[in-house]
């Protein structure tokens, strides 16, 4: 709007006092429904421009001024105003196009970076990098009423829920996992239960792995198929471990612990209870942390 006012003021500055009075007269008579005589009686060129922009808007104010200037035979001023206005619009559009193009490039760069970022996952440390598509195992979600969804976390409750499913289930593919999180506003049970039922259209719960998907996970997770077979055989010997592997993150914990133990052929110390599994997992994490600190200390010593 500011550049339009500058153009209009510049055009009126090309008029002498008598010509400005004629401009006011034609403006009042032609557009009397918008501007009254009293409004222009003591108006200078700046007041005139302000009133025209308020009454007509920036673009129409230019058209009105060009029309009046032509009626006054001020064709040079009219053509100059049209030319400058068109040039200013073109430059403005170019700036907008450049800004849009820059924004689009920024979006594409961000999209590429995000794709690279989620293409690989790190399990514990960057040394354990794995491609998401290579290790991803389809899991199931359940959609239905809130009372149909399992609200417990104990092993027996999980086992019972798996055996007596009443709600509709569908698999979540690797490529669809971010479309599902957007479509279904995911919340923890404790938070979801606080929402009044009348405001809940559909309740979705990530149910985790079926028995078949548990085995698929370990098969994909381990490059050594004999090792994955030994892990699968072991968790089947412990009912509690096998049931808990319904939860994907527990499959990761189990794979981390058992891979470490079985790789060293230390089967006499293999975890058989949930408590032992968690303790071994914490020990592995502590060992990783200590190793990281040792490497950092070595780097500091070398740098000094």
C-alpha positions as CSV (number, residue, x, y, z in Angstrom):
1,X,0.0,0.0,0.0
2,X,2.8,2.4,0.8
3,X,4.3,2.3,-2.7
4,X,0.9,3.0,-4.2
5,X,0.5,6.1,-2.1
6,X,4.0,7.3,-3.2
7,X,2.9,6.9,-6.9
8,X,-0.3,8.8,-6.3
9,X,1.4,11.6,-4.5
10,X,4.0,11.8,-7.2
11,X,1.3,12.2,-9.9
12,X,-0.6,14.9,-8.0
13,X,2.7,16.8,-7.5
14,X,2.8,17.2,-11.3
15,X,-0.4,19.4,-11.1
16,X,-0.4,23.1,-10.4
17,X,-2.9,24.6,-7.9
18,X,-5.6,25.2,-10.5
19,X,-5.2,21.7,-11.9
20,X,-5.4,20.3,-8.4
21,X,-8.7,22.1,-7.8
22,X,-10.0,20.7,-11.1
23,X,-8.9,17.2,-9.9
24,X,-10.9,17.7,-6.7
25,X,-13.9,18.9,-8.6
26,X,-13.9,15.9,-11.0
27,X,-13.3,13.5,-8.1
28,X,-16.3,14.9,-6.1
29,X,-18.6,14.9,-9.1
30,X,-17.7,11.6,-10.6
31,X,-17.3,9.7,-7.3
32,X,-19.6,11.7,-5.0
33,X,-20.9,8.5,-3.4
34,X,-17.5,7.8,-2.0
35,X,-16.0,11.3,-1.3
36,X,-17.9,14.4,-0.3
37,X,-17.1,18.1,-1.0
38,X,-16.4,18.8,2.7
39,X,-13.8,16.0,2.8
40,X,-11.7,17.7,0.0
41,X,-12.4,21.3,0.8
42,X,-9.1,21.9,2.6
43,X,-7.3,18.8,1.6
44,X,-3.7,19.0,0.2
45,X,-2.3,16.3,-2.1
46,X,-1.4,14.0,0.9
47,X,-4.9,14.2,2.4
48,X,-6.3,13.6,-1.0
49,X,-4.3,10.4,-1.5
50,X,-5.1,9.1,1.9
51,X,-8.8,9.6,1.4
52,X,-8.7,8.0,-2.0
53,X,-6.9,4.9,-0.7
54,X,-9.3,4.6,2.3
55,X,-12.4,5.0,0.0
56,X,-11.3,2.9,-3.0
57,X,-8.5,0.7,-1.8
58,X,-4.9,0.9,-3.3
59,X,-5.5,-0.7,-6.7
60,X,-8.8,1.0,-7.5
61,X,-7.4,4.4,-6.3
62,X,-4.8,4.1,-9.1
63,X,-7.6,3.4,-11.6
64,X,-9.6,6.4,-10.4
65,X,-6.7,8.8,-10.6
66,X,-5.8,7.6,-14.1
67,X,-9.4,8.1,-15.2
68,X,-9.6,11.6,-13.8
69,X,-6.1,12.6,-15.2
70,X,-7.2,11.5,-18.7
71,X,-10.4,13.5,-18.4
72,X,-8.3,16.5,-17.5
73,X,-6.1,15.8,-20.7
74,X,-3.2,15.1,-18.4
75,X,-2.4,12.0,-20.5
76,X,1.4,12.1,-19.8
77,X,0.8,11.9,-16.1
78,X,-1.8,9.2,-16.6
79,X,0.5,7.0,-18.7
80,X,3.4,7.6,-16.4
81,X,1.3,6.5,-13.4
82,X,0.1,3.3,-15.3
83,X,3.7,2.5,-16.3
84,X,5.2,2.9,-12.8
85,X,2.3,1.1,-11.2
86,X,2.7,-1.9,-13.6
87,X,6.4,-1.9,-13.1
88,X,6.0,-1.9,-9.3
89,X,3.5,-4.8,-9.6
90,X,5.9,-6.8,-11.7
91,X,8.8,-6.3,-9.3
92,X,6.5,-7.2,-6.4
93,X,5.4,-10.4,-8.1
94,X,9.0,-11.3,-8.9
95,X,9.9,-10.8,-5.2
96,X,7.0,-13.0,-4.2
97,X,8.0,-15.7,-6.7
98,X,11.5,-15.6,-5.4
99,X,10.3,-15.9,-1.8
100,X,8.0,-18.8,-2.7
101,X,10.8,-20.5,-4.7
102,X,13.2,-20.1,-1.8
103,X,10.6,-21.4,0.6
104,X,10.0,-24.4,-1.7
105,X,13.7,-25.1,-1.9
106,X,13.9,-24.9,1.9
107,X,11.0,-27.3,2.2
108,X,12.6,-29.8,-0.2
109,X,15.9,-29.6,1.6
110,X,14.1,-30.2,5.0
111,X,12.2,-33.1,3.5
112,X,15.4,-34.7,2.2
113,X,17.1,-34.2,5.5
114,X,14.2,-35.7,7.4
115,X,14.1,-38.7,5.0
116,X,17.8,-39.3,5.6
117,X,17.3,-38.9,9.3
118,X,14.6,-41.5,9.7
119,X,16.0,-43.8,7.0
120,X,18.4,-45.3,9.6
121,X,17.8,-46.0,13.3
122,X,20.3,-46.2,16.1
123,X,19.8,-48.9,18.7
124,X,21.8,-47.8,21.7
125,X,24.6,-46.2,19.9
126,X,25.6,-45.0,16.4
127,X,27.7,-48.1,16.0
128,X,24.5,-50.1,15.9
129,X,23.0,-48.4,12.9
130,X,20.4,-50.2,10.9
131,X,18.2,-49.3,7.9
132,X,14.6,-48.9,9.1
133,X,13.1,-50.8,6.1
134,X,15.4,-53.7,6.8
135,X,14.4,-54.2,10.4
136,X,10.9,-52.8,10.5
137,X,8.2,-55.4,11.3
138,X,4.5,-54.8,10.7
139,X,2.6,-54.3,13.9
140,X,-1.1,-54.2,14.7
141,X,-3.3,-51.4,15.9
142,X,-6.8,-51.8,17.4
143,X,-9.6,-49.4,16.7
144,X,-12.9,-49.4,18.7
145,X,-14.6,-48.1,21.8
146,X,-12.4,-47.2,24.7
147,X,-13.9,-50.0,26.9
148,X,-12.8,-52.6,24.3
149,X,-9.1,-51.6,24.6
150,X,-6.8,-53.2,27.1
151,X,-5.9,-50.9,29.9
152,X,-3.6,-53.2,31.9
153,X,0.1,-53.8,31.5
154,X,0.6,-57.0,33.5
155,X,1.8,-60.1,31.6
156,X,-1.4,-62.1,32.3
157,X,-3.6,-59.2,31.2
158,X,-1.7,-58.9,28.0
159,X,-2.0,-62.6,27.3
160,X,-5.7,-62.6,28.1
161,X,-6.2,-59.5,25.8
162,X,-4.5,-61.3,23.0
163,X,-6.6,-64.4,23.3
164,X,-10.0,-62.5,23.5
165,X,-9.8,-59.8,20.9
166,X,-13.1,-58.2,20.1
167,X,-12.0,-55.1,18.2
168,X,-11.0,-54.7,14.6
169,X,-7.2,-54.9,14.0
170,X,-5.1,-53.8,11.0
171,X,-1.4,-53.9,10.3
172,X,0.7,-50.7,10.1
173,X,3.2,-50.8,7.3
174,X,6.6,-49.1,7.4
175,X,5.7,-46.5,4.8
176,X,2.4,-45.7,6.6
177,X,3.6,-45.4,10.1
178,X,3.8,-41.5,10.0
179,X,0.2,-41.1,8.0
180,X,-1.2,-43.4,11.1
181,X,0.3,-41.1,13.8
182,X,-1.1,-38.0,12.1
183,X,-4.5,-39.6,11.5
184,X,-4.9,-41.0,15.0
185,X,-4.0,-38.6,17.7
186,X,-1.9,-41.0,19.8
187,X,-2.1,-40.7,23.6
188,X,-1.2,-42.9,26.6
189,X,-4.1,-44.7,28.3
190,X,-3.9,-42.6,31.4
191,X,-4.2,-39.4,29.3
192,X,-6.8,-40.8,26.9
193,X,-9.1,-41.8,29.8
194,X,-9.4,-38.2,30.9
195,X,-11.1,-37.2,27.6
196,X,-14.9,-37.3,27.9
197,X,-16.3,-40.1,25.7
198,X,-18.5,-37.6,23.7
199,X,-15.3,-36.0,22.4
200,X,-13.8,-39.3,21.2
201,X,-14.7,-40.4,17.7
202,X,-12.4,-43.4,17.5
203,X,-9.9,-44.8,20.0
204,X,-6.8,-46.4,18.5
205,X,-4.3,-48.5,20.5
206,X,-1.0,-49.8,19.2
207,X,-1.3,-53.5,20.0
208,X,2.2,-54.6,19.0
209,X,3.3,-57.9,17.5
210,X,1.5,-61.2,16.9
211,X,3.4,-64.4,17.6
212,X,4.3,-64.6,13.9
213,X,5.5,-61.0,13.9
214,X,7.7,-61.6,17.0
215,X,9.7,-64.2,15.0
216,X,9.8,-61.9,11.9
217,X,11.3,-59.1,14.1
218,X,14.1,-61.2,15.4
219,X,14.8,-62.7,11.9
220,X,15.1,-59.2,10.5
221,X,17.0,-57.8,13.5
222,X,19.7,-60.4,13.4
223,X,22.0,-60.8,10.3
224,X,23.0,-64.2,11.7
225,X,20.0,-66.4,11.1
226,X,21.3,-69.1,13.4
227,X,21.5,-66.6,16.2
228,X,18.0,-65.4,15.6
229,X,16.8,-69.0,15.7
230,X,18.5,-69.5,19.0
231,X,16.9,-66.3,20.4
232,X,13.4,-67.3,19.2
233,X,13.9,-70.8,20.7
234,X,15.0,-69.3,24.0
235,X,12.1,-66.9,24.5
236,X,9.6,-69.7,23.7
237,X,11.0,-71.5,26.7
238,X,9.9,-68.7,29.0
239,X,6.2,-67.9,28.9
240,X,6.7,-64.5,30.5
241,X,9.4,-63.4,28.0
242,X,7.4,-64.7,25.1
243,X,4.2,-62.8,26.1
244,X,6.2,-59.6,26.8
245,X,7.7,-59.7,23.3
246,X,4.2,-58.7,22.2
247,X,5.5,-55.2,23.0
248,X,8.0,-54.1,20.2
249,X,10.3,-52.2,22.5
250,X,10.7,-55.3,24.7
251,X,11.6,-57.2,21.6
252,X,14.5,-54.7,21.1
253,X,15.6,-55.1,24.7
254,X,15.5,-58.9,24.4
255,X,17.4,-58.9,21.2
256,X,20.1,-56.6,22.7
257,X,20.6,-58.7,25.7
258,X,20.4,-62.2,24.2
259,X,22.6,-61.2,21.2
260,X,25.3,-60.0,23.6
261,X,25.1,-63.2,25.7
262,X,24.7,-65.8,22.8
263,X,27.4,-64.2,20.7
264,X,29.9,-64.9,23.5
265,X,28.4,-68.4,23.9
266,X,27.7,-67.6,27.5
267,X,24.4,-69.5,27.6
268,X,24.7,-70.6,31.2
269,X,24.2,-67.0,32.2
270,X,21.3,-66.4,29.9
271,X,18.3,-64.4,31.2
272,X,15.2,-66.4,32.0
273,X,13.1,-63.9,33.9
274,X,11.9,-60.3,33.2
275,X,14.0,-59.0,36.1
276,X,17.2,-60.7,34.9
277,X,16.4,-59.3,31.4
278,X,16.1,-55.8,32.6
279,X,19.3,-56.0,34.8
280,X,21.3,-57.4,31.9
281,X,20.0,-54.6,29.6
282,X,21.0,-51.9,32.2
283,X,24.5,-53.5,32.4
284,X,24.8,-53.3,28.7
285,X,23.8,-49.6,28.7
286,X,26.3,-48.9,31.5
287,X,29.0,-50.6,29.6
288,X,28.2,-48.6,26.4
289,X,28.3,-45.4,28.5
290,X,31.6,-46.3,30.1
291,X,33.1,-47.2,26.7
292,X,31.9,-43.8,25.3
293,X,33.5,-42.0,28.2
294,X,36.8,-43.9,27.8
295,X,36.9,-43.0,24.1
296,X,36.3,-39.4,24.9
297,X,39.0,-39.3,27.5
298,X,41.4,-40.9,24.9
299,X,40.6,-38.2,22.4
300,X,41.1,-35.4,25.0
301,X,44.6,-36.9,25.9
302,X,45.6,-37.1,22.3
303,X,44.5,-33.6,21.6
304,X,46.6,-32.3,24.5
